Amino acid sequence: MSDLLMLLPRTQHLLIGVLGAHDAGKTTMLTANYLLMLQGRCLADATFAGSRTLGAWESLASWMRFHDAALAPMFPPHTPRGSSRVPGLLHLALRRKSGEFRDVLLADAPGEWFSQWAITENAVPAEGAQWLVDRSDAFVVIADCARLSGKDRGLARAELLQLIERLGNHVGCRPTILVWTKSEFEVPSAIRESIKDALARNIPSATEHCVTIGEPETFSDALGHIVSISWDGPFSEPIVEKARRYDPFFAFRGHRASA
């Protein structure tokens, strides 16, 4: 967190909260976008302009690269729970052709935090999830199609519905998307519709995206969308201080020349 003191003052920043259960594909989605940007692809109409977490990005990306014939690519390892109350943050600096510049912070947090937070908001193991929800500018909610279509699909649906309902109490007007990861797996229509209904009821402004490892561009489409709609952030209302007539200094509102 001390690194943020050097990073944040230089430009407007975005904190994207990525929420989802264990092994839902959160880290894979983030790492896939990093690898796509290394190929020169844009994210939210912006190009890669640096990172303060290159070591972390490379550590994750090494799992998804071809090294030799004997070592095939694989998914990044599970994000450890640890004891920290603050999630790991991956940083991307993005620059558009117009010169606009943003520091984007992407949360890479363990899924167990969000599963616990969805059940008990003020539980000690959920403090990291609550920290992230309080401070994020936008949210990505992960729906794991493999689990929603497997033998534990009932439990997976219940957990995701709990997470959506809990987030709906906090999201306010902040942009949110639901990402169906591993979309090559077919989710039963009844389960899919129940999740879509919960999303419409609790976070009406949210949109949906599907990603699959077989179509890499779907990863940049999903993350690029949430970064794009969060790019400018909410506009602040002007601060207006009422004149204090009893104090000449505070009553002064500028000099106007006489006609």
N, C-alpha and C positions, 0 to 999 in steps of 0.2 A: 504493500500500500504506500510505502514511502516513495516509490518511484513515481506515483501519480502526482506528487507535489511538483515534480520537474516537468511532467508531461502536460497536465491539464491547462496551465495558464497560456499556452501558445496559441490555441485556437478553440473553436467550439468542439465539444466532444459528444459522442453518443455512447451510451451504455446499453447494450442489447442483452436482455435476460433470456437465456435459453433454458426452458423448463421441460422436464420429462423424466420418466422412470429410468431405472438402471437398465443399461444395454439397449436403450431405445434408438441410439444413433446420433446423439448430440455431438460428440467429439468427431465422429466420422463426417458429419455435415460440415463442421467448421474446417476440418483439415482438407476436405475435398475442395473447398473454396480457396484455400491457400494454394493448393497445387494448381488450380486453374489460373489463379493470378500469376503464378510463376511462369505460365505459358503465355502470358501477355493478355489474358482476357480481362475485361472490365467487370467491375462490381458496382452496381447502381450508377452506371455511366461514368465511373471514375476508375483511374488506374492506380496500381500499387505505388505508394510513395514512401515506403519504409515501414519499420516496425521496431518497437522497443522489446519485443519478445521473440526475436528470431530464433533464439536457442530453443525455446519451447515449441515453436512451430516446426522446426526441423526435427526435433525429437519425435513429435507425433507423425510428421510426414514420412519419416524413415520407415515406418511400418507399412506404408501404402505404396512404396516404390519398388520397381524391379531392380534387384541387385545382381542376381545371376540366376541361372537355370535351376539351381538347387534351392533357392530361397525366393519363393513366390510372395507377392504382396499379401498383406492381411490387414484386418481392421485394427485400429489403435487399441491399446489395452484399456481396461476399465479405469475410469477416473477414481482414485482412492478417496475414501471418506475423510481420512485424517482427523485432526482435532481443530482445524481452523474454523472460525466463524465467518470468514470471508471467502468467496469463491475464487478460484484461479481465473485470471483475466488474460485473454489473448488480445494483442493490439495490432491493428492495421491502420496505417495512415493512408488516406485516399485523397486524390486530387482530380478534379474535373478539368476539362479543356478551358473553361472559363477562368480557371485559377482558384476556384473555391476549394477549400482544404478542410478536411475533417479528421479527427482522431476517433476511430471506432474501437470500442472495447467490447469484446465478446466473452461472455461468462462461460467457463468450462467447469461446471460444478457436478458433483456426484448425484446420481438420480435418487439415492436414498434420502437426501435432504428434502426433495420435493414430495416424495411419497409420505414422509413423516409430516411435512407442513400441511399437506392436503387433509390429513386426519386431525392433527392437533396444531393449530397455528402457533401457539406460544410454547411449544415443546422445546426443550434445550437442544436436541439434535437438529431442529429445524431453524435454528438462529441464522445460519448462513443463507437459507432460502428466503427468510424474511428480510434480511439485509439487502438481498438482490432485488426483491420485489419492491421494496421501499425506494430504491435508487435508480431503477432502470428507466430509460426513456422509451423503450419499446420491448415487446415480448415475442418470443418464438416458442410455441407449445408443440411438443413432439408427440405424435401418435404412431406407435410402433405397429405397422401392419402385420409383421411376422407374428408378434405375440397376440394381436387382436384376431388373428385367423387360426391360431394354434390351440392346443389342448387347454391352455389357461386363459382363453379369450374372455370368459366371463369375469375373471378377476382383473384382467387387464382393462376391460371396459369400465368396471367399477372404479378402479384407481384413476383412470383418465377423467371420468366424469367428476370425481371428487376434486381433482386438480383444477379443472375448468371452473367449477363452481366456486372454489376458494379464490382463484385468481379474479373471477368476476367481481368479488367484493372489494378488490384493490385496484383494478386496472384503470378505472376512471376513463379519461379520454385518450389514454396512451395507445399508440398503434399496436395491433396484435395480429399474428398470423398463426394458423394451425398447419403444421407440416406433417403430411403422411409419409413417414420414412419407410424404406423397403417396400415400396408400392407395387413391386412385382408379385407380392402375396395378395391374394384376393380376400378382403374382409367381408364377412357375411353382411348382406344388405341391412338386416335389422340392427346389427351393432353399429354399422356406419351411420345409419340414420339417427340412432339415439345420440351419437356423439355430435352430429351436425345440429340436431335440435338443441342439445345442451349449449353448444357454442352460440347459436342464434339467440338463445334465451338469456345467457349470462354475459356474453360479449358480442353484442349485435354488430359492431363495426368490423369484427374479425373477418379475414379472408382465408382461403384454403389453398395449399400447394402440395403437389406430390413430387417426391424425389426417389430416385433409384440409382444404384451404383452403375447400372448399365447405360444410363443417360446422364453423363456428368454435368451437362448444361442445366439440368433441373436444379442442381444444388445452388448454382449462382443465380438462377431465376428467383428462387425462394428467398435466399438471404439478401439478394440485391433489392427485392421488393420492399422488405422491411427497412432496409437502410435508406432507400429512396424516399419513402413516405415519412421518415424520421429526420431527414437531412437538415431541414430548416428549423425543426423543433417548434414548440409553441411560441407565439409572439407575446412578449411581456406588455402589460398595460403600462402606460406612462405614469410616472410618479408625480402626483400633484400635491404640493404642500399648501395648505390653506394659509392665507396671510394672517399674521398675528398682529392685530392693530395696536396692542399695548407695547410692542417692541418695534421700533423704527427699522432695525436691521432685518428682521424677518418679514416686515411688511413691504420691503423694497421689491419691485418686480421689473426693474430695468428702466433705463433712461430713454425717453422719447423726445426727439427734438421738436420744438414748437414750429407751427406752420409759418 
